[in-house]
Amino acid sequence: MLQRVFVDADVLAARAPFEWLALLRDETGDWFQLHSTSEVVAESVREWVARDPERREGAAERRCELLATSLDEVLDSSADAAPGHAPGPLGAAASSGSHVLLSSRAGDVAGADELPFEVYTADEFLCLLDDTAATHVRSAAARQYAARQDAGDGDGASNAGLAEALTAAGCPAFAERVSRHLRSR
């Protein structure tokens, strides 16, 4: 069954987790689909730019385009306020038939047990993917490692760099799994 995964702004704004989500979506074929709303995408770009306004000046439009092409579906923001649903990502995830909501604020979701979908952090979801599709994660890790090698990142720095980026973005458990996959190559 195709899993519809609604991605919140905080995950879209973080390069490493979203990059891995998109990479693993491609690697696993049709196991899951990534979607969000136009308002959540816009919020994520604002968060992304706020982290380094000088360096990212003028890059907001390119970031919006990247997210729009990386997500399987960008819903109209009116999904945020669908009748009978809470505003924001919770309402959008519910009204869009999501199976999963990804947010770094997953622990803050009140009444998560009563929601019609699961709520995970990016770290939890990426680890779940590794639990169910370790060969795909291993393959994606090898591709990421090779891409860093091609970009001129030194041999030892590639493995550490991948793990450090994931850890810094709030995915320490998945970072350890990626490191383990790379060590086993």
Backbone torsions as a table, in degrees:
resi	resn	phi	psi	omega
1	MET	NA	131.7	177.3
2	LEU	-67.6	126.9	178.1
3	GLN	-95.6	125.8	175.7
4	ARG	-90.3	119.2	-176.0
5	VAL	-112.7	114.1	178.0
6	PHE	-87.8	125.2	-176.4
7	VAL	-105.2	121.7	-179.1
8	ASP	-79.1	165.6	-174.0
9	ALA	-58.8	-39.8	-177.1
10	ASP	-63.8	-33.4	177.6
11	VAL	-77.0	-40.0	177.2
12	LEU	-63.7	-32.2	-177.6
13	ALA	-76.6	-19.2	-178.7
14	ALA	-93.2	117.3	-173.4
15	ARG	-58.7	-53.2	-172.4
16	ALA	-61.5	-51.9	-179.1
17	PRO	-62.0	-42.7	-178.7
18	PHE	-68.4	-37.1	177.2
19	GLU	-59.3	-44.1	179.0
20	TRP	-68.1	-37.6	176.5
21	LEU	-60.3	-47.8	-179.8
22	ALA	-64.9	-41.6	179.4
23	LEU	-62.7	-45.1	-179.2
24	LEU	-73.4	-29.3	173.6
25	ARG	-61.4	-45.5	177.6
26	ASP	-66.0	-40.0	-177.0
27	GLU	-67.4	-36.8	-175.9
28	THR	-90.2	-2.0	179.8
29	GLY	76.8	-119.7	-174.3
30	ASP	-104.1	31.0	179.6
31	TRP	-68.3	-37.8	179.1
32	PHE	-151.4	162.7	-178.2
33	GLN	-128.0	139.0	179.9
34	LEU	-101.6	130.7	175.9
35	HIS	-146.2	164.8	179.7
36	SER	-159.9	-170.2	175.8
37	THR	-114.6	163.1	179.5
38	SER	-61.9	-36.2	178.6
39	GLU	-67.3	-41.3	178.6
40	VAL	-66.0	-40.3	176.8
41	VAL	-61.1	-45.7	179.4
42	ALA	-61.9	-42.1	178.5
43	GLU	-62.8	-41.0	180.0
44	SER	-63.5	-37.8	178.6
45	VAL	-67.0	-39.6	176.6
46	ARG	-61.5	-43.0	178.1
47	GLU	-63.3	-42.9	-178.4
48	TRP	-62.7	-45.8	-179.6
49	VAL	-66.9	-38.9	-177.7
50	ALA	-61.7	-25.1	179.8
51	ARG	-69.1	-27.5	179.8
52	ASP	-157.8	72.9	-172.6
53	PRO	-58.0	-39.6	-177.6
54	GLU	-66.7	-47.5	-177.6
55	ARG	-69.4	-29.2	-174.3
56	ARG	-99.8	6.5	178.3
57	GLU	-57.5	127.7	179.4
58	GLY	84.2	-6.0	-177.4
59	ALA	-95.5	-5.8	-176.1
60	ALA	-60.8	-42.2	-179.8
61	GLU	-64.1	-41.5	178.0
62	ARG	-64.6	-37.4	178.9
63	ARG	-65.3	-42.4	176.6
64	CYS	-59.1	-44.8	179.8
65	GLU	-63.6	-42.0	178.3
66	LEU	-60.6	-46.2	179.7
67	LEU	-65.0	-41.2	-179.6
68	ALA	-62.3	-36.5	179.8
69	THR	-83.1	-22.5	-179.5
70	SER	-83.9	-28.4	178.0
71	LEU	-82.7	146.5	177.3
72	ASP	-70.6	-30.1	-177.1
73	GLU	-155.4	133.1	171.8
74	VAL	-115.0	111.5	-176.9
75	LEU	-81.5	153.6	173.8
76	ASP	-60.5	140.7	-178.4
77	SER	-62.6	-13.9	176.9
78	SER	-63.9	-17.2	174.7
79	ALA	-64.8	-24.8	177.8
80	ASP	-61.3	-30.5	-173.7
81	ALA	-118.5	33.8	-179.6
82	ALA	-60.5	139.8	-179.0
83	PRO	-55.1	135.6	178.0
84	GLY	84.9	0.7	-179.2
85	HIS	-123.5	151.8	177.3
86	ALA	-64.7	152.4	176.7
87	PRO	-70.7	162.2	175.6
88	GLY	83.1	-161.6	-175.0
89	PRO	-58.6	-36.9	179.3
90	LEU	-62.0	-46.8	179.0
91	GLY	-66.3	-40.9	179.9
92	ALA	-65.5	-41.4	178.9
93	ALA	-64.3	-41.5	-179.9
94	ALA	-67.1	-46.7	-175.2
95	SER	-73.8	-17.8	-178.8
96	SER	-96.5	5.6	177.7
97	GLY	73.7	29.6	-179.7
98	SER	-68.7	148.2	173.2
99	HIS	-96.5	-24.6	-174.7
100	VAL	-142.1	141.9	169.4
101	LEU	-116.6	126.0	176.5
102	LEU	-103.6	124.6	179.4
103	SER	-156.7	141.5	175.1
104	SER	-70.1	-13.1	178.9
105	ARG	-97.7	26.0	-176.6
106	ALA	-56.9	-37.2	-179.7
107	GLY	-68.7	-17.4	-178.7
108	ASP	-89.6	-3.1	-176.3
109	VAL	-78.6	111.2	179.1
110	ALA	-73.9	139.0	177.0
111	GLY	68.5	30.0	-177.4
112	ALA	-58.6	-30.0	-180.0
113	ASP	-66.7	-24.2	-179.0
114	GLU	-92.4	-5.9	-178.8
115	LEU	-73.6	152.5	-179.5
116	PRO	-81.6	14.9	179.5
117	PHE	-149.0	164.9	176.8
118	GLU	-86.9	149.3	177.7
119	VAL	-118.7	122.8	-178.8
120	TYR	-131.4	154.3	164.9
121	THR	-78.8	164.9	176.7
122	ALA	-60.5	-40.2	179.6
123	ASP	-60.2	-46.5	179.7
124	GLU	-62.6	-44.0	-177.8
125	PHE	-67.5	-42.7	178.5
126	LEU	-64.0	-37.7	176.0
127	CYS	-66.4	-38.3	175.9
128	LEU	-60.8	-42.1	176.1
129	LEU	-61.2	-41.3	178.6
130	ASP	-65.3	-36.5	177.9
131	ASP	-62.5	-37.0	-174.1
132	THR	-100.2	-16.7	-175.7
133	ALA	-146.5	53.3	-175.9
134	ALA	-58.1	-35.3	179.9
135	THR	-65.3	-34.5	177.2
136	HIS	-69.3	-40.7	178.6
137	VAL	-65.6	-41.9	178.2
138	ARG	-60.6	-43.3	178.7
139	SER	-64.6	-43.3	178.9
140	ALA	-64.7	-40.2	178.0
141	ALA	-62.5	-41.2	178.2
142	ALA	-63.8	-39.6	177.6
143	ARG	-64.7	-43.1	178.5
144	GLN	-63.7	-42.8	178.4
145	TYR	-60.1	-46.7	-179.8
146	ALA	-63.6	-39.3	179.2
147	ALA	-63.1	-39.6	178.1
148	ARG	-69.0	-37.0	175.9
149	GLN	-62.1	-45.7	179.6
150	ASP	-62.8	-29.4	-179.8
151	ALA	-81.5	-1.5	177.0
152	GLY	94.2	10.1	176.7
153	ASP	-74.4	131.7	-177.5
154	GLY	-60.2	160.4	-174.5
155	ASP	-55.6	-51.6	-179.0
156	GLY	-71.5	-30.2	-176.5
157	ALA	-72.7	-25.6	-177.6
158	SER	-64.5	-50.5	179.5
159	ASN	-62.7	-49.4	-179.9
160	ALA	-63.4	-40.6	-178.8
161	GLY	-63.0	-41.3	177.7
162	LEU	-62.3	-47.0	-179.1
163	ALA	-66.7	-42.0	-179.3
164	GLU	-63.2	-41.4	179.8
165	ALA	-63.4	-42.0	178.7
166	LEU	-67.2	-43.2	179.3
167	THR	-62.7	-45.9	179.5
168	ALA	-62.1	-28.3	-179.3
169	ALA	-90.4	9.4	175.8
170	GLY	89.8	21.2	179.6
171	CYS	-123.0	57.6	-175.9
172	PRO	-66.9	-36.8	-179.5
173	ALA	-66.8	-42.8	177.9
174	PHE	-68.6	-34.7	177.4
175	ALA	-58.6	-42.6	178.6
176	GLU	-64.3	-39.3	179.2
177	ARG	-66.3	-40.8	177.5
178	VAL	-62.9	-43.8	178.2
179	SER	-59.4	-43.0	178.9
180	ARG	-62.3	-43.2	178.1
181	HIS	-61.5	-42.0	-178.5
182	LEU	-69.7	-36.0	177.6
183	ARG	-67.1	-31.2	-177.2
184	SER	-80.4	-5.7	-179.2
185	ARG	-65.9	NA	NA
